[in-house]
Amino acid sequence: MGALWLWHVPTLYNAALANDDVRAAQHLCFVAAATAFWWSVLSPAPARQLTPMATFVYLMSAATAYALFGLVVEVVPQVPYLAYTHPEHVWGTLPIVREA
């Protein structure tokens, strides 16, 4: 969750959109964080796995944290990411999306 919050700080997010090397680092960080997150649930070593109740609490707390993150991103008063204020018109679908 920390990696998601960190990389969605507007300065870092915009840097990742503008620079391929920063975006690669961002995605490697996401993969590493996801691997660490799921390891305790899906570990091949039974001694390292969480109990079923602990797994439930672990996953529900993560779901709550992700929901909170989505709420914060949704209710900010201004667009935090510059790329979304004037998106590129790459595939010719932008007018269709804006009309919806």
N, C-alpha and C positions, 0 to 999 in steps of 0.2 A: 504494500500500500504506500509505503514511503517513497518508493521509486516513482510511482504514478503521480503522487502529489508533487514531488520534486521536479519532475520533467514537465509538469503542466504549469510551473511558474512561467508567466508570460515571456520573460527574457530568454529562458532556456528553450521553451517551446518554439518561439520565433526563430531562435538560432538553429534549432534542428530542422525547421522548414527551409531555412536559407542555405544550409551547408550540409552536403552529403556526409562528410566525416562526422559531424556532430550528430546527424540523424542515425548513422551507423552505431555510434556510441550509445545513443538513446535506446535503440532496439536491442543491443547487446545487454544493456542494463535491465531492460524489461524481461529478456529471456532468462538472465541469471536470477532475477527476483522471482519470476514465475517458477523456475526450477526449485529454488529454495522453499517457496511457499508450498508447492505440491509434494515435496519430498517426504514430509512427515505424514502425509495422507496416503501416498502411493508407494512408499518405500518398499523395495523387495525384501528387506530384512524385517521380519515381524517384530523384532525387539525395538526397532526404531519407529514403528507405526503408532499412531495415537489410538486410544480406545475408541469404540464407536461413539460414545457420548462426548468425549473430548473432540473428536472429529466434527461432530455436529456443532458444538459450540464454536470451534475454530472457524468453520465455514460460514456460520451465521454471523459471527462477528466481522468476518471479511466482507460478507454481503452488505452488512450495515455500513461499514466504512466506505464501500464503493457507492452505495446509495447516497451517503452524505456528500461524497465527492461530486457526484452528479448533480445534487441539489445546489451545491455551492457554485459549480460552473454554470448552472442554469439561471441562477438569480443574480449574478453580478450585473450591476447597472450598465456597464459598457462592454463592448466586445474586447476580450483580453488578448486576442490573437490577431495581429494585423493582417495576416493572409486571408482571413475570413471577412474583412471589411470590403475588400475589392478582389474577389476570387478570379482566377484566370478562366477564360472562356474557352476551354480546351476541346470539349466534345460537342459543343453546340447545344447543350442541355440546360444551361443556366437560365435562359428566359422561361423555360418550362417549369423549373423548380421554383423560381421567384413568383410565378403566377399561382402556384398551388397554395 
